[in-house]
């Protein structure tokens, strides 16, 4: 069964090189169960990344996976 995904839109207008550009950030709206699932996937990915690089991220405030945002 495929569920329809809805997104929350956040638009900002900025000037770049003299032109007005509209930036739109789309964030998926997830159910609490889906959020937990995504959080678990992130933990597994970060643990794997940490193990493969030999880096311990347990006591650091930054996220261990570049490009992923902490929610």
N, C-alpha and C positions, 0 to 999 in steps of 0.2 A: 504494500500500500504506500503510495507516494503522497506526502502531505504538502500542501501549499505553504510556502514560506512567505511571511510578510516582513517588511523592512521598515525601520524608523529612519526617516530622512532628516539630515541636518545640512542646510545649505548656507554657504558663506560666499560673499562677493569680495574679491580682492583685485587690486590693480597689479598687473605684471607687464613690464616693458611698455607702459602707457596704455594697456588694454584692460578692460574690465573682464575678469574671468569668474565664472560661477563654479565653485567647488561644492560637490555634493558627496556627503559621507552617508553610506547606507549601512545600517546595523541590523542584523537579523533579530526579530522578536522571537525569543525562544520560551518554551514552557519551562517551569522549574525542573522538570525531569530532564529535558534537553540540556539545560544549563549545567546540571550535575554531570551529565554524560560528557559534555565538552570539556569541563574542568578536569575530569578524570583522564581524558585523552591528552590534555595539555601536560598533566603530571607525568604520564607515561613517556611522552615525547621528551620532556625536560630531563627525566631520569636517564633515558637512553642517551641523550646528548651529553649529559654530565658524565656518564660512565665512559662514553667513547672518547671524551676529551681529557678525562682525568681531573676534571674541575669540580670542586664541591660548592654548590650554590645554596646550601641549606641556610646559611646565616647572612645572605646578602639580600639587600632590598631590591635590587634590579631583577628583572625577569631573565631567566636563563636562556630563553630562546629569542634571538633577535627577530624582529618583525612581528612578534605576537604581543598583543596588549594585555596587560593584567586587568581583569574585571573584578 
